[in-house]
Amino acid sequence: GQQLNQSPQSMFIQEGEDVSMNCTSSSIFNTWLWYKQDPGEGPVLLIALYKAGELTSNGRLTAQFGITRKDSFLNISASIPSDVGIYFCAGQPSYAGNNRKLIWGLGTSLAVNP
Amino acid sequence: ETGVTQSPTHLIKTRGQQVTLRCSSQSGHNTVSWYQQALGQGPQFIFQYYREEENGRGNFPPRFSGLQFPNYSSELNVNALELDDSALYLCASRSRGRAGADEQFFGPGTRLTVL
């Protein structure tokens, strides 16, 4: 099935650094969601975006819905050890209609060195 | 507000067996989706249930089937288990028809191992 292009695949950073990751698609999306997943757990919703150009923050996290509606990015400022995990983007494509099936990226694995 | 719960947390089966996984949706949510997540991969959509009917299906064979009950809880059934069915099975609920309807909330998952 379709997947979003999520990059980078993995990141290894020092505590206190800022992090940026993004997702792109060849199709127009109505919704972008960013999730974090810890090992053996279900994904936890971090930020939801519904309008092109929308910029939303959740604590140290900031995400934006791209103007073209084909991309989104997630920034984490001043990273801390508990930010470690896999970050997934997911989107609701405009062609899905009432199905509202989410399309997922393959994830960005984040490691933080204390 | 009660979150999404799933049972069991872990399960070991052998090839050819059948399995039933259960999910209780978050209170106030009327739509349940099931996902399969292989190790190192993103979640793959299996199907979605709304008002007790399947309302969208991913690229999974018919031996993957489901049910949704009047209280919006749901089951995922997998027949004739294969080794490749070993994965984390995630249930997600959302509230269709309300603001934020695309925001899916996930349970902790059921880890299925097929030997």
gemmi code that builds the backbone of each chain (N, CA, C; Angstrom):
import gemmi

chains = {
    "A": [
        ("GLY", (0.815, -1.191, 0.000), (0.000, 0.000, 0.000), (0.862, 1.261, 0.000)),
        ("GLN", (0.209, 2.402, -0.141), (0.952, 3.657, -0.178), (1.582, 3.950, 1.162)),
        ("GLN", (2.773, 4.506, 1.123), (3.422, 4.960, 2.339), (3.958, 6.354, 2.127)),
        ("LEU", (4.088, 7.070, 3.217), (4.672, 8.397, 3.167), (6.182, 8.274, 3.192)),
        ("ASN", (6.859, 9.253, 2.582), (8.312, 9.298, 2.622), (8.737, 10.081, 3.849)),
        ("GLN", (9.271, 9.385, 4.822), (9.655, 10.026, 6.072), (11.167, 10.012, 6.198)),
        ("SER", (11.738, 11.159, 6.579), (13.186, 11.239, 6.737), (13.539, 12.178, 7.883)),
        ("PRO", (14.717, 11.960, 8.504), (15.622, 10.854, 8.211), (15.096, 9.546, 8.794)),
        ("GLN", (15.727, 8.458, 8.421), (15.318, 7.149, 8.928), (15.701, 7.012, 10.397)),
        ("SER", (16.859, 7.575, 10.752), (17.306, 7.523, 12.141), (18.173, 8.734, 12.441)),
        ("MET", (18.229, 9.078, 13.721), (19.037, 10.212, 14.168), (19.649, 9.871, 15.515)),
        ("PHE", (20.907, 10.290, 15.672), (21.592, 10.122, 16.951), (22.128, 11.491, 17.328)),
        ("ILE", (21.608, 12.055, 18.409), (21.956, 13.432, 18.743), (22.387, 13.535, 20.201)),
        ("GLN", (22.944, 14.692, 20.538), (23.330, 14.977, 21.911), (22.157, 15.650, 22.627)),
        ("GLU", (22.043, 15.347, 23.895), (21.011, 16.000, 24.709), (21.145, 17.516, 24.571)),
        ("GLY", (20.008, 18.188, 24.420), (20.005, 19.640, 24.279), (19.923, 20.121, 22.842)),
        ("GLU", (20.228, 19.238, 21.899), (20.154, 19.625, 20.487), (18.708, 19.676, 20.009)),
        ("ASP", (18.512, 20.432, 18.940), (17.198, 20.457, 18.295), (17.160, 19.379, 17.204)),
        ("VAL", (15.948, 18.886, 16.939), (15.740, 17.812, 15.974), (14.684, 18.226, 14.973)),
        ("SER", (14.883, 17.834, 13.725), (13.869, 18.093, 12.702), (13.692, 16.862, 11.831)),
        ("MET", (12.462, 16.504, 11.572), (12.150, 15.386, 10.699), (10.964, 15.780, 9.826)),
        ("ASN", (10.825, 15.115, 8.679), (9.730, 15.520, 7.795), (9.142, 14.348, 7.037)),
        ("CYS", (7.974, 14.582, 6.490), (7.251, 13.599, 5.694), (6.765, 14.247, 4.419)),
        ("THR", (6.866, 13.529, 3.324), (6.369, 14.044, 2.049), (5.511, 13.003, 1.362)),
        ("SER", (4.652, 13.483, 0.491), (3.752, 12.620, -0.246), (3.583, 13.142, -1.660)),
        ("SER", (3.222, 12.247, -2.558), (2.911, 12.673, -3.920), (1.448, 13.097, -4.038)),
        ("SER", (0.661, 12.810, -3.006), (-0.770, 13.155, -3.020), (-1.046, 14.272, -2.027)),
        ("ILE", (-2.160, 14.929, -2.216), (-2.591, 15.973, -1.291), (-3.244, 15.341, -0.074)),
        ("PHE", (-2.909, 15.837, 1.094), (-3.453, 15.314, 2.342), (-4.332, 16.357, 3.025)),
        ("ASN", (-5.372, 15.878, 3.697), (-6.264, 16.744, 4.466), (-5.834, 16.888, 5.911)),
        ("THR", (-5.120, 15.909, 6.401), (-4.731, 15.863, 7.807), (-3.334, 15.282, 7.922)),
        ("TRP", (-2.539, 15.846, 8.822), (-1.246, 15.259, 9.162), (-1.223, 15.021, 10.666)),
        ("LEU", (-0.751, 13.848, 11.032), (-0.638, 13.499, 12.449), (0.792, 13.061, 12.723)),
        ("TRP", (1.280, 13.413, 13.890), (2.595, 12.950, 14.318), (2.430, 12.133, 15.600)),
        ("TYR", (3.040, 10.935, 15.586), (2.963, 10.020, 16.716), (4.370, 9.677, 17.193)),
        ("LYS", (4.452, 9.299, 18.469), (5.693, 8.742, 19.025), (5.380, 7.350, 19.558)),
        ("GLN", (6.271, 6.409, 19.270), (6.075, 5.044, 19.746), (7.299, 4.574, 20.514)),
        ("ASP", (7.064, 4.125, 21.731), (8.118, 3.510, 22.524), (8.088, 2.009, 22.284)),
        ("PRO", (9.197, 1.306, 22.492), (9.251, -0.139, 22.220), (8.154, -0.914, 22.926)),
        ("GLY", (7.443, -1.754, 22.162), (6.408, -2.597, 22.734), (5.131, -1.878, 23.116)),
        ("GLU", (5.030, -0.608, 22.763), (3.838, 0.174, 23.104), (3.112, 0.601, 21.840)),
        ("GLY", (1.894, 1.085, 22.019), (1.185, 1.651, 20.884), (1.628, 3.083, 20.637)),
        ("PRO", (1.449, 3.588, 19.417), (1.805, 4.983, 19.127), (0.964, 5.950, 19.956)),
        ("VAL", (1.590, 7.044, 20.357), (0.916, 8.083, 21.125), (0.851, 9.345, 20.274)),
        ("LEU", (-0.343, 9.895, 20.137), (-0.519, 11.092, 19.311), (0.153, 12.292, 19.960)),
        ("LEU", (0.998, 12.981, 19.165), (1.697, 14.169, 19.645), (1.000, 15.438, 19.163)),
        ("ILE", (0.789, 15.528, 17.859), (0.231, 16.740, 17.253), (-0.638, 16.343, 16.071)),
        ("ALA", (-1.752, 17.046, 15.902), (-2.633, 16.866, 14.750), (-2.739, 18.195, 14.009)),
        ("LEU", (-2.665, 18.134, 12.690), (-2.709, 19.335, 11.845), (-3.817, 19.170, 10.817)),
        ("TYR", (-4.612, 20.237, 10.636), (-5.779, 20.129, 9.773), (-5.832, 21.150, 8.639)),
        ("LYS", (-4.974, 22.178, 8.699), (-5.052, 23.222, 7.667), (-3.681, 23.489, 7.075)),
        ("ALA", (-3.640, 23.679, 5.753), (-2.387, 24.007, 5.090), (-1.787, 25.253, 5.713)),
        ("GLY", (-0.485, 25.173, 6.021), (0.201, 26.293, 6.650), (0.110, 26.308, 8.166)),
        ("GLU", (-0.741, 25.475, 8.731), (-0.936, 25.462, 10.188), (0.361, 25.089, 10.898)),
        ("LEU", (0.658, 25.839, 11.939), (1.830, 25.580, 12.776), (1.325, 25.360, 14.192)),
        ("THR", (1.613, 24.201, 14.759), (1.070, 23.849, 16.076), (2.185, 23.370, 16.983)),
        ("SER", (2.122, 23.790, 18.236), (3.128, 23.380, 19.216), (2.502, 22.570, 20.332)),
        ("ASN", (3.316, 21.677, 20.875), (2.935, 20.880, 22.024), (4.183, 20.780, 22.901)),
        ("GLY", (4.324, 21.731, 23.819), (5.550, 21.785, 24.623), (6.746, 22.106, 23.751)),
        ("ARG", (7.755, 21.222, 23.787), (8.969, 21.435, 22.981), (8.806, 20.963, 21.539)),
        ("LEU", (7.646, 20.447, 21.211), (7.396, 19.950, 19.865), (6.623, 20.978, 19.050)),
        ("THR", (7.032, 21.123, 17.784), (6.342, 22.000, 16.851), (6.197, 21.269, 15.528)),
        ("ALA", (5.016, 21.331, 14.956), (4.789, 20.679, 13.668), (4.072, 21.636, 12.741)),
        ("GLN", (4.306, 21.482, 11.453), (3.652, 22.334, 10.469), (3.079, 21.511, 9.330)),
        ("PHE", (1.936, 21.944, 8.855), (1.241, 21.376, 7.701), (1.723, 22.182, 6.494)),
        ("GLY", (2.399, 21.533, 5.559), (2.963, 22.251, 4.432), (1.927, 22.958, 3.565)),
        ("ILE", (2.347, 24.066, 2.980), (1.458, 24.878, 2.142), (0.932, 24.085, 0.949)),
        ("THR", (1.755, 23.215, 0.390), (1.330, 22.418, -0.770), (0.390, 21.292, -0.382)),
        ("ARG", (0.253, 21.054, 0.918), (-0.556, 19.950, 1.485), (0.050, 18.584, 1.182)),
        ("LYS", (1.317, 18.580, 0.752), (1.974, 17.321, 0.444), (3.130, 17.029, 1.398)),
        ("ASP", (3.283, 17.844, 2.436), (4.368, 17.574, 3.357), (4.083, 18.153, 4.733)),
        ("SER", (4.861, 17.664, 5.698), (4.760, 18.151, 7.064), (6.097, 17.931, 7.744)),
        ("PHE", (6.406, 18.787, 8.717), (7.624, 18.553, 9.490), (7.326, 18.603, 10.976)),
        ("LEU", (8.204, 17.957, 11.736), (8.132, 17.963, 13.194), (9.487, 18.401, 13.727)),
        ("ASN", (9.479, 19.386, 14.601), (10.699, 19.824, 15.274), (10.602, 19.541, 16.756)),
        ("ILE", (11.717, 19.105, 17.333), (11.820, 18.936, 18.773), (12.948, 19.842, 19.239)),
        ("SER", (12.666, 20.731, 20.146), (13.712, 21.638, 20.626), (14.285, 21.121, 21.944)),
        ("ALA", (15.575, 21.417, 22.149), (16.253, 21.085, 23.413), (15.967, 19.653, 23.841)),
        ("SER", (16.372, 18.694, 23.028), (16.038, 17.286, 23.264), (16.530, 16.810, 24.626)),
        ("ILE", (15.785, 15.868, 25.181), (16.106, 15.244, 26.459), (16.074, 13.722, 26.274)),
        ("PRO", (16.660, 12.972, 27.180), (16.728, 11.510, 27.009), (15.373, 10.837, 26.781)),
        ("SER", (14.327, 11.329, 27.389), (13.006, 10.689, 27.233), (12.388, 10.934, 25.858)),
        ("ASP", (13.043, 11.719, 25.023), (12.561, 11.899, 23.650), (12.904, 10.691, 22.785)),
        ("VAL", (13.720, 9.795, 23.300), (14.103, 8.594, 22.565), (12.863, 7.799, 22.173)),
        ("GLY", (12.834, 7.341, 20.934), (11.710, 6.534, 20.456), (11.620, 6.627, 18.948)),
        ("ILE", (10.541, 6.098, 18.419), (10.315, 6.163, 16.983), (9.161, 7.123, 16.726)),
        ("TYR", (9.398, 8.066, 15.847), (8.397, 9.075, 15.509), (7.816, 8.739, 14.139)),
        ("PHE", (6.505, 8.679, 14.083), (5.806, 8.374, 12.842), (4.966, 9.564, 12.414)),
        ("CYS", (4.983, 9.816, 11.107), (3.985, 10.711, 10.548), (2.877, 9.844, 9.958)),
        ("ALA", (1.694, 10.369, 9.958), (0.548, 9.684, 9.355), (-0.352, 10.751, 8.754)),
        ("GLY", (-0.983, 10.419, 7.667), (-1.809, 11.418, 7.000), (-3.099, 10.846, 6.465)),
        ("GLN", (-4.054, 11.723, 6.331), (-5.351, 11.380, 5.758), (-5.391, 11.969, 4.349)),
        ("PRO", (-5.252, 11.108, 3.311), (-5.231, 11.653, 1.952), (-6.593, 12.169, 1.526)),
        ("SER", (-6.596, 13.165, 0.667), (-7.853, 13.785, 0.248), (-8.701, 12.830, -0.577)),
        ("TYR", (-8.074, 11.816, -1.211), (-8.830, 10.911, -2.076), (-9.560, 9.820, -1.302)),
        ("ALA", (-9.281, 9.708, 0.012), (-9.813, 8.577, 0.777), (-11.301, 8.701, 1.064)),
        ("GLY", (-11.850, 9.920, 1.017), (-13.273, 10.095, 1.265), (-13.660, 9.653, 2.656)),
        ("ASN", (-14.811, 8.964, 2.760), (-15.306, 8.550, 4.068), (-14.491, 7.415, 4.676)),
        ("ASN", (-13.683, 6.748, 3.870), (-12.853, 5.669, 4.385), (-11.927, 6.176, 5.490)),
        ("ARG", (-11.320, 7.353, 5.247), (-10.459, 8.007, 6.239), (-9.349, 7.076, 6.738)),
        ("LYS", (-8.789, 6.288, 5.817), (-7.682, 5.422, 6.184), (-6.427, 6.258, 6.302)),
        ("LEU", (-5.689, 6.072, 7.373), (-4.439, 6.785, 7.553), (-3.336, 6.110, 6.759)),
        ("ILE", (-2.496, 6.927, 6.143), (-1.289, 6.454, 5.475), (-0.115, 6.802, 6.380)),
        ("TRP", (0.822, 5.860, 6.544), (1.894, 6.024, 7.533), (3.261, 6.121, 6.877)),
        ("GLY", (4.161, 6.871, 7.522), (5.563, 6.834, 7.186), (6.212, 5.621, 7.846)),
        ("LEU", (7.472, 5.384, 7.512), (8.189, 4.231, 8.078), (8.846, 4.556, 9.413)),
        ("GLY", (8.791, 5.825, 9.812), (9.290, 6.178, 11.121), (10.697, 6.763, 11.110)),
        ("THR", (10.963, 7.604, 12.088), (12.300, 8.142, 12.351), (12.696, 7.695, 13.742)),
        ("SER", (13.771, 6.942, 13.824), (14.246, 6.450, 15.112), (15.193, 7.479, 15.720)),
        ("LEU", (14.851, 7.959, 16.899), (15.642, 9.005, 17.551), (16.359, 8.444, 18.770)),
        ("ALA", (17.664, 8.640, 18.805), (18.481, 8.279, 19.972), (19.110, 9.559, 20.510)),
        ("VAL", (19.084, 9.725, 21.816), (19.623, 10.926, 22.463), (20.724, 10.521, 23.419)),
        ("ASN", (21.884, 11.083, 23.221), (23.019, 10.798, 24.080), (23.057, 11.799, 25.238)),
        ("PRO", (22.923, 11.330, 26.468), (22.877, 12.260, 27.609), (24.173, 13.038, 27.795)),
    ],
    "B": [
        ("GLU", (-11.746, 9.860, 31.496), (-11.857, 9.280, 30.148), (-11.029, 8.006, 30.073)),
        ("THR", (-11.651, 6.902, 29.651), (-10.949, 5.626, 29.581), (-10.280, 5.510, 28.234)),
        ("GLY", (-9.010, 5.107, 28.229), (-8.275, 4.956, 26.985), (-8.575, 3.641, 26.315)),
        ("VAL", (-7.900, 3.409, 25.178), (-8.068, 2.171, 24.419), (-7.342, 1.041, 25.149)),
        ("THR", (-8.030, -0.055, 25.334), (-7.396, -1.221, 25.960), (-7.455, -2.401, 25.005)),
        ("GLN", (-6.459, -3.282, 25.111), (-6.397, -4.459, 24.262), (-6.046, -5.674, 25.110)),
        ("SER", (-6.559, -6.817, 24.655), (-6.202, -8.062, 25.335), (-6.123, -9.198, 24.336)),
        ("PRO", (-5.264, -10.182, 24.568), (-4.240, -10.191, 25.623), (-3.057, -9.307, 25.229)),
        ("THR", (-2.090, -9.173, 26.103), (-0.914, -8.370, 25.790), (0.076, -9.166, 24.942)),
        ("HIS", (0.167, -10.452, 25.247), (1.050, -11.331, 24.479), (0.330, -12.638, 24.192)),
        ("LEU", (0.704, -13.257, 23.063), (0.062, -14.504, 22.671), (1.034, -15.304, 21.812)),
        ("ILE", (1.096, -16.605, 22.072), (1.923, -17.486, 21.246), (1.022, -18.560, 20.656)),
        ("LYS", (1.079, -18.699, 19.340), (0.266, -19.685, 18.630), (1.164, -20.458, 17.669)),
        ("THR", (0.624, -21.548, 17.140), (1.358, -22.302, 16.126), (0.679, -22.161, 14.775)),
        ("ARG", (1.431, -22.440, 13.747), (0.902, -22.328, 12.375), (-0.391, -23.112, 12.224)),
        ("GLY", (-1.334, -22.509, 11.512), (-2.610, -23.162, 11.260), (-3.678, -22.878, 12.299)),
        ("GLN", (-3.279, -22.411, 13.468), (-4.262, -22.116, 14.502), (-5.014, -20.830, 14.190)),
        ("GLN", (-6.020, -20.579, 15.015), (-6.827, -19.370, 14.891), (-6.642, -18.522, 16.148)),
        ("VAL", (-6.778, -17.207, 15.998), (-6.587, -16.327, 17.148), (-7.653, -15.217, 17.129)),
        ("THR", (-8.053, -14.798, 18.321), (-8.978, -13.673, 18.473), (-8.358, -12.643, 19.398)),
        ("LEU", (-8.248, -11.442, 18.915), (-7.719, -10.337, 19.705), (-8.859, -9.362, 19.990)),
        ("ARG", (-8.806, -8.738, 21.154), (-9.908, -7.884, 21.583), (-9.469, -6.457, 21.869)),
        ("CYS", (-10.407, -5.549, 21.668), (-10.116, -4.129, 21.841), (-11.339, -3.419, 22.403)),
        ("SER", (-11.109, -2.604, 23.402), (-12.163, -1.718, 23.907), (-11.799, -0.300, 23.531)),
        ("SER", (-12.678, 0.372, 22.825), (-12.361, 1.703, 22.329), (-12.421, 2.729, 23.453)),
        ("GLN", (-11.801, 3.868, 23.185), (-11.842, 4.971, 24.151), (-13.283, 5.442, 24.272)),
        ("SER", (-13.660, 5.817, 25.466), (-15.043, 6.234, 25.694), (-15.398, 7.410, 24.791)),
        ("GLY", (-16.569, 7.321, 24.185), (-17.027, 8.366, 23.281), (-16.606, 8.166, 21.843)),
        ("HIS", (-15.804, 7.141, 21.581), (-15.355, 6.867, 20.215), (-16.203, 5.779, 19.579)),
        ("ASN", (-16.559, 5.971, 18.285), (-17.460, 5.040, 17.624), (-16.817, 4.268, 16.479)),
        ("THR", (-15.556, 4.525, 16.202), (-14.877, 3.889, 15.067), (-13.597, 3.220, 15.548)),
        ("VAL", (-13.413, 1.995, 15.108), (-12.222, 1.238, 15.516), (-11.461, 0.773, 14.274)),
        ("SER", (-10.164, 0.952, 14.300), (-9.302, 0.460, 13.224), (-8.294, -0.518, 13.801)),
        ("TRP", (-7.924, -1.489, 13.000), (-6.908, -2.466, 13.392), (-5.711, -2.327, 12.467)),
        ("TYR", (-4.522, -2.447, 13.068), (-3.283, -2.345, 12.330), (-2.374, -3.520, 12.685)),
        ("GLN", (-1.557, -3.908, 11.731), (-0.493, -4.886, 11.967), (0.842, -4.150, 11.854)),
        ("GLN", (1.696, -4.337, 12.838), (2.999, -3.684, 12.801), (4.094, -4.725, 12.967)),
        ("ALA", (4.804, -4.979, 11.896), (5.956, -5.874, 11.955), (7.126, -5.119, 12.566)),
        ("LEU", (8.084, -5.855, 13.053), (9.238, -5.253, 13.721), (9.966, -4.308, 12.775)),
        ("GLY", (10.190, -3.079, 13.228), (10.921, -2.116, 12.419), (10.128, -1.459, 11.323)),
        ("GLN", (8.823, -1.699, 11.303), (7.965, -1.129, 10.260), (6.916, -0.212, 10.880)),
        ("GLY", (6.275, 0.567, 10.021), (5.148, 1.350, 10.473), (3.889, 0.499, 10.511)),
        ("PRO", (2.854, 0.981, 11.166), (1.594, 0.232, 11.207), (0.988, 0.077, 9.809)),
        ("GLN", (0.477, -1.108, 9.512), (-0.208, -1.377, 8.251), (-1.697, -1.559, 8.543)),
        ("PHE", (-2.510, -0.796, 7.841), (-3.948, -0.798, 8.063), (-4.562, -2.135, 7.642)),
        ("ILE", (-5.320, -2.758, 8.557), (-6.006, -4.010, 8.245), (-7.440, -3.707, 7.822)),
        ("PHE", (-8.216, -3.145, 8.734), (-9.578, -2.702, 8.425), (-10.103, -1.784, 9.513)),
        ("GLN", (-11.263, -1.216, 9.219), (-11.893, -0.260, 10.119), (-13.358, -0.649, 10.287)),
        ("TYR", (-13.896, -0.441, 11.490), (-15.298, -0.730, 11.762), (-16.003, 0.505, 12.283)),
        ("TYR", (-17.185, 0.729, 11.735), (-18.042, 1.830, 12.162), (-19.467, 1.312, 12.180)),
        ("ARG", (-20.161, 1.535, 13.260), (-21.540, 1.049, 13.418), (-21.648, -0.434, 13.094)),
        ("GLU", (-20.737, -1.178, 13.615), (-20.720, -2.641, 13.544), (-20.501, -3.203, 12.150)),
        ("GLU", (-20.086, -2.352, 11.206), (-19.824, -2.825, 9.850), (-18.409, -2.453, 9.418)),
        ("GLU", (-17.814, -3.326, 8.611), (-16.500, -3.022, 8.076), (-16.626, -1.836, 7.127)),
        ("ASN", (-15.761, -0.856, 7.316), (-15.851, 0.403, 6.585), (-14.472, 0.793, 6.059)),
        ("GLY", (-13.901, -0.072, 5.265), (-12.567, 0.170, 4.747), (-11.651, -0.974, 5.109)),
        ("ARG", (-10.867, -1.417, 4.140), (-10.004, -2.564, 4.353), (-8.679, -2.349, 3.629)),
        ("GLY", (-7.616, -2.756, 4.262), (-6.306, -2.702, 3.642), (-6.030, -3.963, 2.854)),
        ("ASN", (-4.779, -4.153, 2.488), (-4.392, -5.272, 1.633), (-4.105, -6.526, 2.462)),
        ("PHE", (-5.128, -7.042, 3.095), (-5.011, -8.256, 3.908), (-6.013, -9.291, 3.414)),
        ("PRO", (-5.627, -10.591, 3.479), (-6.508, -11.655, 2.955), (-7.740, -11.836, 3.826)),
        ("PRO", (-8.736, -12.547, 3.295), (-10.003, -12.746, 4.027), (-9.861, -13.498, 5.336)),
        ("ARG", (-8.741, -14.208, 5.536), (-8.597, -14.908, 6.828), (-8.426, -13.926, 7.979)),
        ("PHE", (-8.238, -12.657, 7.660), (-8.290, -11.591, 8.662), (-9.717, -11.051, 8.659)),
        ("SER", (-10.414, -11.225, 9.767), (-11.785, -10.739, 9.838), (-12.003, -10.064, 11.187)),
        ("GLY", (-13.115, -9.343, 11.279), (-13.348, -8.619, 12.513), (-14.813, -8.483, 12.856)),
        ("LEU", (-15.037, -7.929, 14.010), (-16.387, -7.625, 14.482), (-16.325, -6.338, 15.282)),
        ("GLN", (-17.433, -5.603, 15.253), (-17.587, -4.500, 16.201), (-18.922, -4.707, 16.903)),
        ("PHE", (-18.947, -4.466, 18.190), (-20.136, -4.701, 19.001), (-20.863, -3.386, 19.282)),
        ("PRO", (-22.117, -3.473, 19.747), (-22.894, -2.247, 20.003), (-22.206, -1.262, 20.948)),
        ("ASN", (-21.359, -1.758, 21.834), (-20.653, -0.839, 22.744), (-19.353, -0.320, 22.111)),
        ("TYR", (-19.177, -0.571, 20.808), (-18.042, -0.116, 19.997), (-16.758, -0.895, 20.237)),
        ("SER", (-16.777, -1.866, 21.148), (-15.595, -2.711, 21.275), (-15.464, -3.567, 20.017)),
        ("SER", (-14.313, -4.182, 19.843), (-14.065, -4.872, 18.579), (-13.196, -6.098, 18.778)),
        ("GLU", (-13.287, -7.015, 17.832), (-12.423, -8.186, 17.786), (-11.746, -8.275, 16.430)),
        ("LEU", (-10.531, -8.795, 16.459), (-9.813, -9.151, 15.238), (-9.605, -10.650, 15.276)),
        ("ASN", (-10.036, -11.339, 14.250), (-9.853, -12.781, 14.146), (-8.914, -13.082, 12.977)),
        ("VAL", (-7.989, -13.977, 13.229), (-7.093, -14.418, 12.163), (-7.133, -15.937, 12.113)),
        ("ASN", (-7.508, -16.468, 10.982), (-7.557, -17.919, 10.797), (-6.297, -18.423, 10.102)),
        ("ALA", (-6.068, -19.728, 10.227), (-4.952, -20.368, 9.512), (-3.677, -19.553, 9.642)),
        ("LEU", (-3.248, -19.347, 10.860), (-2.088, -18.505, 11.124), (-0.851, -18.955, 10.357)),
        ("GLU", (-0.114, -17.949, 9.879), (1.147, -18.185, 9.197), (2.271, -17.524, 9.998)),
        ("LEU", (3.497, -17.966, 9.733), (4.636, -17.417, 10.475), (4.717, -15.901, 10.322)),
        ("ASP", (4.417, -15.409, 9.113), (4.505, -13.969, 8.834), (3.450, -13.150, 9.562)),
        ("ASP", (2.507, -13.823, 10.194), (1.498, -13.095, 10.975), (2.054, -12.626, 12.318)),
        ("SER", (3.246, -13.062, 12.652), (3.865, -12.616, 13.904), (4.112, -11.112, 13.825)),
        ("ALA", (3.533, -10.379, 14.764), (3.608, -8.914, 14.717), (2.952, -8.337, 15.960)),
        ("LEU", (3.040, -7.026, 16.076), (2.274, -6.294, 17.085), (0.970, -5.849, 16.427)),
        ("TYR", (-0.156, -6.223, 17.016), (-1.455, -5.848, 16.470), (-2.020, -4.709, 17.301)),
        ("LEU", (-2.276, -3.615, 16.613), (-2.717, -2.398, 17.273), (-4.167, -2.096, 16.941)),
        ("CYS", (-4.864, -1.662, 17.936), (-6.232, -1.198, 17.776), (-6.231, 0.309, 18.020)),
        ("ALA", (-6.971, 1.040, 17.220), (-7.059, 2.484, 17.385), (-8.516, 2.899, 17.292)),
        ("SER", (-8.921, 3.832, 18.121), (-10.300, 4.312, 18.043), (-10.317, 5.804, 17.770)),
        ("ARG", (-11.403, 6.241, 17.198), (-11.611, 7.673, 16.958), (-13.098, 7.947, 16.962)),
        ("SER", (-13.422, 9.218, 16.923), (-14.820, 9.612, 16.999), (-15.239, 10.195, 15.664)),
        ("ARG", (-15.797, 9.380, 14.812), (-16.216, 9.809, 13.485), (-17.371, 10.794, 13.602)),
        ("GLY", (-17.287, 11.848, 12.796), (-18.365, 12.823, 12.763), (-18.184, 13.975, 13.722)),
        ("ARG", (-17.098, 13.949, 14.472), (-16.860, 15.050, 15.400), (-15.585, 15.767, 15.012)),
        ("ALA", (-15.364, 16.907, 15.609), (-14.125, 17.645, 15.382), (-12.948, 16.765, 15.782)),
        ("GLY", (-11.911, 16.814, 14.979), (-10.748, 15.982, 15.274), (-10.986, 14.527, 14.935)),
        ("ALA", (-11.863, 14.273, 13.955), (-12.268, 12.896, 13.670), (-11.143, 12.036, 13.147)),
        ("ASP", (-10.076, 12.638, 12.611), (-8.983, 11.836, 12.088), (-7.996, 11.429, 13.172)),
        ("GLU", (-8.112, 11.971, 14.346), (-7.151, 11.675, 15.397), (-7.449, 10.312, 15.983)),
        ("GLN", (-6.560, 9.363, 15.702), (-6.727, 8.008, 16.197), (-5.899, 7.821, 17.460)),
        ("PHE", (-6.499, 7.141, 18.414), (-5.840, 6.877, 19.685), (-5.637, 5.373, 19.811)),
        ("PHE", (-4.401, 4.999, 20.086), (-4.016, 3.599, 20.033), (-3.995, 2.937, 21.404)),
        ("GLY", (-4.280, 1.650, 21.378), (-4.071, 0.820, 22.550), (-2.617, 0.374, 22.618)),
        ("PRO", (-2.260, -0.367, 23.652), (-0.866, -0.792, 23.834), (-0.453, -1.915, 22.890)),
        ("GLY", (-1.434, -2.558, 22.236), (-1.106, -3.603, 21.281), (-1.109, -4.991, 21.882)),
        ("THR", (-1.246, -5.974, 21.002), (-1.091, -7.386, 21.355), (0.063, -7.932, 20.540)),
        ("ARG", (1.046, -8.484, 21.230), (2.199, -9.081, 20.549), (1.875, -10.532, 20.251)),
        ("LEU", (1.722, -10.864, 18.960), (1.412, -12.234, 18.532), (2.669, -12.871, 17.962)),
        ("THR", (2.985, -14.030, 18.471), (4.100, -14.818, 17.944), (3.543, -16.119, 17.401)),
        ("VAL", (3.857, -16.412, 16.140), (3.408, -17.657, 15.510), (4.624, -18.553, 15.299)),
        ("LEU", (4.551, -19.739, 15.893), (5.686, -20.666, 15.808), (5.431, -21.769, 14.787)),
    ],
}
model = gemmi.Model(1)
for chain_id, residues in chains.items():
    chain = gemmi.Chain(chain_id)
    for i, (resn, *xyz) in enumerate(residues, 1):
        res = gemmi.Residue()
        res.name, res.seqid = resn, gemmi.SeqId(i, " ")
        for name, pos in zip(("N", "CA", "C"), xyz):
            atom = gemmi.Atom()
            atom.name, atom.element = name, gemmi.Element(name[0])
            atom.pos, atom.b_iso = gemmi.Position(*pos), 0.0
            res.add_atom(atom)
        chain.add_residue(res)
    model.add_chain(chain)
structure = gemmi.Structure()
structure.add_model(model)
structure.setup_entities()
